[in-house]
Amino acid sequence: MQFCFMKHRIRISLFILLVVSSVCMGQRIRNTQQFNRSDYLDRSRAHRNTGWILLGGGALAVVGGFAIFANNVDLWNDSNDNVEV
C-alpha cells in the first residue's frame, strides 16, 4: 500500500517537472547592440582598475591583520599573551 503511494508521488513529481520544463523559456540572446573596440578597451580599463583596487584592499587587510596579531599575541612566550584562550 505504501509503495503504491510512493509510485504515485514519483509520477506526479515527474509530471510536474515535465510541465515546468516545457513551459520555461531559455535565455534569449539579442544581438541588437554591437560593441566596438573602444567599448572593449573601456571595459578592460575598468576591470584592471577594479583588480588593482581589490589587490590593494586585500594587501591592506593582510598587513592590518598581521599588525593586530603581532601586537596582541606572542607565539614564543606564553606568559605575556594578552589574548584569552
SULPE-V238160 format. One record per helix or strand. SS is the DSSP state (alpha for helix, beta for strand). FROM is the first residue (numbers start at 1). TO is the last residue. Records with the same first field share a line. If there is no record, write none. Layout:
SS=FROM-TO ; FROM-TO
This chain:
alpha=2-23 ; 37-72 ; 78-80
